[in-house]
Amino acid sequence: PALERPKEGVKLAADTPAVASVPAPPPRVPLGTVLMKDAATTTMDAAFATLFSLWGTEYQPGSGLACEQADAQGLSCVWQRGSIAQLKLINRPAILSLVDSGGSAHQVVLAALDADGAKLRIGNNETRVPIAELADYWFGEFLVLWRPRTDALRPLRAGMQGEDVRWLRQGLEQLGGLPASTAMEDYFDAELQQLVEEFQRSRRLLVDGIAGLQTQLVLDAALGAPGTPTLAHAAAQAGA
């Protein structure tokens, strides 16, 4: 019998391209397993080496305290106890102190933070971890580096004067889209105190009108100095 012609618009089976099978990604290694795999990669020296590298500087184990090395390179160490929300506000890579199920301490570097979880740098490797899983090992202790804009590092309050007060005023005016002050900009007056309180309120910080270390850290993050490593581009606005 005569062969029947295929209907228009119908492709022959031989013309249909084969669909390539995509291999499934390997299962994610649990954080606890990663921590216990190689203890040498989760020491404080290893974590400082990684954190310094993110700032474009170099850490030398055995060449003095890490924070003294940071000071010599224009950076300052800040040890704190806080939360994920606080890390988002500070928006800087941080050394996290983790404790595994056996009670052993591990130091890892938090390199990125977003809605999907955290990216940790452990030695030369990176691993992504859900926030809920990270919380099983982290109890709030962390260290960040930052680059203060002035040599003096002190809490700023009404009545004080100096270059650091000028930086505080100019930063808050810039964030608020306000015209720059022209007179006594390096003096902490009632107007500047109000600006500090408004900033603290917007970031859910303690509203006391005093620009302490926490307020200065968060302001520095919000201003976003070029060349500064961050956890996320928009994290400085978290909680606003």
N, C-alpha and C positions, 0 to 999 in steps of 0.2 A: 504493500500500500504506500501511497505518496506520503512523504513526511509533512507533518502539519507545521506551518510557519508559526513562530511565537508571536503572540499578540504584541502590538506596539506598546512600548513603555515597560515591557517585562524583560528583565535581564536574565540571560542564561546562568545557570548555577556556576558554570566555569568562569564567568566574568566577575563573580562576586569575590572581592579580595578577602583573604583569610585575616581574621582578627588576631593580632599578636597577644599572647597572654602576658600580663604584667605580673612579675613576681611580687608577692606580698613582702612588705618591709619586715626586717627582722624584729622580733619582739623587743620592747624597751627593757633595758636592764634596770631593776629596782635600785633606788638610791642607796639603800643599805648595802647591797652587793658592791656597788661602785666604791663606796667608802672603804670597805674592808679589803678591796682587791689589792691595793698597794699603799701601805701606810706612809711611805716616803713622799707621796704626792700630796698628802693632806697635812703636812707640818706647817708651822707658822712661817718658817723660812721660805718654803715653797709658795705659800699664799702671798707673802710680801713680794717675792720675785714676780709673780703674775700681776699683782696690783700695780707695782711700780711700772711694769712694762706697758700697762694700759694708759699710764700717764706719760709715756715716752721717756721714762727715766730708768735707771738701773739700780738694782738692789744688790749689795755685796754682803753675803752671809759672813759673819765673823769679823766684820769691819765696823763695829759699833752698833748701838741700838738702831732698830729700823726707823723709829720716829726721829732720831737724831739725823739719820741719813736723809729722811724726808725734809727736815728743816733746812739742811744744807742745800737742798734743791728747790727751795721756795715753797714747799708743801707743808701741810700741818696734819697731824694725826688726830682723829676724834674717835674715842671709844664711847659707845652708847648702848643702851638697852632700849629696844623699841619694837615696832611692828612693821609689817609689809607696807602699810599705808605711810608710815614715816619714811621708809626707804624710797617710796615713790616720790615723796615731796623733796627729799634731799637729792634724788636723781643722780647719784654717783655710784660707781662700782664699789663693792664693799666686801670685806672679809667677814664671812659668817662663821660662827663657832657652832658646829654641829656635834651631836652626841649620838653614837650608834646604840643598837639594842644591848650591846655588852657593856655600855658605860664609857667607852673610849671616846676621847675628844678628837675632832677633825676640823681643820681650817680649810675652807674652800672660798673661792671668789665668785660672788654674784656679779655676772657680767651684763645681764639684760633681764628685763622684767616687763611682762605684758599680760594681756587678759588670758592668754593661753598657758601661762606658767612662767617659770624662771629658767634662765640659762646659766649653768654653773661652769666655771673653768676649774678643772682639777688636773694639775700638772699640765701636760700638753694637750689634754683632751677637753672636749665640751660635752655636756650632757644637759638635756632639757628635762625638767621635773615639774609636775603639777604642783601648784601652791599648797594644796592639801597634803601632799606627800612630804614636801619640804617642811611643813609645820610639825610633822612627826619627829623631826630630828633637830629643829632649830627652836631655841627658847628665848630668842630676842637679842642675844649679844652680837654686836657687829662693830666693825671699824671702817671708817672711810678716810680718804685723803681729800683735802681741798686746798685751793690756793687763795689765801686771804688777799684782799686787794690792798691792804696796808700792812706796815710792819707791826703796828700795835694790834693786839688781839685781846679785847676787853669788852665786858657788857657796856652798852651805850644807853644812857638815860638822860633825862632832862637836866640841863645845866652844864653838861659836858661840852667840850670843844676840841676840834682837831680834824685831821685829814680823814680819819675813819668816820666821823660824823658827816663830813661832806659826801663821802662815798654812800653812806646810808641814805641821805636826803636825795642825792641825784638818782640813786637806784629806784627808790620808791616813787619819785616824780616820773621817771621814765616808764615804769610799769603802769602808773595811773594815767599816762598821757597828759601830764600836767606841764605847764610852762616852767622852765628852770628858774630857780630862785636867783635873785640878784644881790641880795644883801644878807650878810651873816649866815651864809650857807653852811659854814662849818660849826655853827652853834646849835645845840639841841634845845629848841624852844618848844612851846606848847603846840605849835602847828606841826612840827615834826613828830611829836608824841602822838598826835591824832593820826598821822599817816602810818606810824608804826602799828597802832591799835587796829586800824582798818585792815592792814596787811595781815596781821596775826589772826584777825577774825575770818578773813577770806580763806586762810590756809588751815583753819581749825587748830591754831596754836594757842597756848596760854595767852590771853589778852591782858597784858599788864603795862603796855607802853614802853617796855624796856627791850632793847634789841640785844638779847643775849646770844650765846653761841648758836642755839637752835634757830632763832630768827634770822641771824646772819647767814647760816648755812642754806636755809630755804630761800632767802632772798638771792643769794649767789646763784643757786640753781635756777631760779626763775629768770634771772638776767641772762643766763646762758653764755658765758664767755667763750669765744672761739678757741678750739683746741682742747676743750675740757671733755673728758670721756663721760658719757651719760648712760643710764639704764634704759631710758626711752626718751624719744624726742619730745613727747608731750607730757611726760610724767610730772613735770614741774607744776602743771596745772591741776593735778589730782587734788581733790578736796576743795577746789575753789568754788 
